[in-house]
Amino acid sequence: MESLQQLLRWIHVLAGVIWIGHLYFFNFVNGPFAGTMNADTKKAVVPELMPRALYFFRWGAAWTWATGVLLLLLVFYHQAVVRAEAGGLGMATLFSLVLTFGGFAVYDTLMSGSLIADQKMKNAAAFALVVLVMVIMTMGAGFGHRSLNIHIGSLFGTTMAFNVWFRIWPSQQQIITAIKNGQAPDAKVVALAGLRSRHNTYLSVPLLWTMLNAHSLTAFPRFVPDPVALMIVILVGWHLTTRLYAIAGNADKVKSGL
């Protein structure tokens, strides 16, 4: 069992590096650069570059998610870590598991629907829902530091993998086909691909924190409740991501190498 866990961790990290590496390439390098290309250059570059990059991007996501789920089941359920923290596999624990792997549907409905029109308000609502999930997991199911981190990380990772396979990849297929045919891609499709890719970038930074802290007993002083600590990490991570986008958008600074 220990050898199997080590093998899965190795594949999980390797696939994650491939996936998140391409995600950052798309958002911090390729995105700003693509805006400088004219139609003829895009027609020559995009059909050659993007299918290659998207192949590693989407399959990296698939392997990262699949091995992550197996590790969650092996480490936290087979070895009874969750049961030890929560006092058993009660309804609250099972409900937390449903939220972990079904939360992406709530996110997608929120982002695709018209109930809230402003995108910033949608983002705020999504954050509020994440906080609610953390409260349910800790106060309802009794999750401790490790279980809370790994389940919120799994929630983020599942949402990101969904975006890759069911929102970004289908949209990019349409975009690549249009550019290859010398046509302007549908603006709504471009916006959808860009938005979900941007969301994945923001989710990825706190996701990395949850992966690391699933192996530690605590990260903040004991008097800081786990949901509050993780909420702070998410907000700080999102701020750091905003700063990275600002750097990527500063073409003169990036090209100068400073």
N, C-alpha and C positions, 0 to 999 in steps of 0.2 A: 504493500500500500504506500509506503514512504517513497519507494522508487517511482511508482506511478505518479505521485504528487509532484516529484521533482521533474519528471518528464513533462507533465502538463504545465508546470510553471515555466519551464524553458520555452516551450512552444508558445505559451500565452504571452510572455514578454517579447519574444522574437516577432510574433505576429502583430503585437501592439506597437512595437517600434515601426514596423512597416506601415501600419495603418495611420498612426498619429503623425509619423514623419511626412507621409503624403498629404495628410490633412493640413499640416502647417505649411507645406510647400504650396498647396493650392491657395491658402488664405494670406500668407505673408510674402510670397514670392511671385507665384504665377498670376494671382488676381491683379495686383498693382501693375505688373508687366503687361498683361493682356489688354489693359485699358490704353496702352500706348501703341498698339498695333493697328494698322489700317486693314481694310477689308481683304486686300490681296494677301497680306502677310498672314492674317488669321486663316484664310482658306488654305494656305500652304502648311501652316504650323499646327493648327488645332486638330485636324483629322489624324495627324501622325503622332502628336504628343499625348493628347488626352486619353485615347483608348488604352495606350500603354500604361499611363499613370493610374487610370481608373481601374484597370485590371488588378494591380497590386493593392490599390486602395480598398476596393470592395471585398476582395478575398482576404486581405489582412483583417478587415472588420469581422468577417465571418469566423475566421479561425480564432481571433481574440475572444469573441463572444462565446463561442462553443466551448473553448477550453476554460474560460472564466466560469461558465455555468457548472461544468464538471468539478472544478476546484471548489466552488461554493458548496456543492452537494457533498463532496468528499470531506472537506476540512470542517465545515460548520454544521453539517447535518449527520453525516456518517460518524464523525468523531464526537458528535453531541455537544459541540461548543455552544450552539444556540440553545439547546435544551438545558445546558448547565446555567446559562445566563437568564433564560426566560422561565426556568422552572418546569419545562415540558413543552410538548408540541400542542399547545392549546389553540383555540380558535383565533386568538389575537395574533399568534405566531404565524398561523396559516394565512390569515388575512394580510399580514405584512409581506408574506411571500407572494401573494396575489398582486399586491401593490407594486412590489419590486419588478415583476415581469409583465404586469398589465398597465403600469402607469404611463407607458409610451402612448397608449390609445387615448388617454385623457389629454396628454400633451398635444397630440396630433389634432384632436377635436378642437382644443382651445385655439391652436394656431391656424387651423384651416377654417374655423367657423367665423361668423359675423357677430356673435354675441358681444364681443369686445372689439371695437374697430381699431383703436390706436395700438400700434405694435409695442410701444413701451409699456402700456397698461397690460397687454397680454404677457409680456415678460415678467412684470411684477406679480401678476396673478399666478404664473407658473412657479415663481419663487415661493409665494405664499403656500401653494399646494405642497411643495417640497418640505417646507417647514412643518406643515400639518402631518405629512407622512412620518417625519422624524419624531414628532410628538407621539403618534400612534405606536411607532416601533419601540420607543423607550418607555413611555408611561403605560401603554396598553399591553405590549408584548414583553416588556422587561428587558429589551436588548441593552447590552453593555457597549462599551467603547468599540470593541472589535466587530461585533455583530452589526451595530449601527453603521459603521463605516463601510463594511463590505456590502451591505444591502443597499445603501444609498449609491455606492459606486456601481453596483449591478443595475440599479434603476437607471442611472445616467448612461452606462454602457449599452444597455438594451435600447434605450431611446436613440442613442447615437447610431447603433447598428441598424435600427429601423429606418432612420433618416437616410443612411447610406444606400440601402437596398431598395427602398420603396419611394423615396423622394428625390434624392440627389442623382442616383444612377439613371433612373428613367428620364429625368429632366435633361441630364447631360447627353443621353442618347439622342434626344430630339435636337438639342443645341448643336451637337457635332454634325448630325445629318443636314441641318439647315445651312451651316457654314460650309460644309463640303459641297453643297449644291449652289453656293453663291447667294444664299438667301439670308435675310436678317432673322435670327431666332425670335420666337414668340417672347415678348417682354415679360409676360406673366411666368413663363417657364424659367426664364433666366433669373427672375426675382425669387422664385421658389427655391431653385437650386442654391442661389447665393445665401438666402436666409437660413436654410437648414444647415448649410455648411458652416455658416457663422455661428449658429447655435451649437453645433458640434464642437467648434473650437472653444467656445466659452465653457461648455460642459467638461471638456477634456482636462482642463487645468485642475479643478477640484477633484475630478475623477482620479488623477494621479495621486493626490493626497490620500484619498480613501484606500487605494490599493496599498500604499505604504503603511498606513496606520492600522490596517487590518491585522498587522503583525506586531503591534505594540499594545501595551495595556492602557496607556494614556498619552496625550500630547499636550494638554493644557493643565494648569493647576487644578487640583481636585475640586476646588469650590466652583469651578466653571462647569455647568452641566454639559453633557455630551452634545445635545441638540444645539445649544448656544454656541459651543466651540465649533461645531461643523458649519453652522450658519455663518459664523465669522469667516471661516476658511473659504466658503463658497463666495462670499462677497469680496474678499481680498483677491481670490483667484480671478474673479470676473474683472476686477480693477486692473490686475496685471495683464489680462488678455487685452483690455482696452488700450493699455500702454503699448503693447506689442503691435496692435493695429496702427497706432499712431506712428510708431517707428517705421512700419512697413509702408505707410503712406507718405513718409518724408523721402521722396525719391532722391533728392540731392544728397542727403546724409547717407542713405543706403549705398548709393553709387560711389560715393567718395570713400567708403570703407571706414569712416570714423565712428 
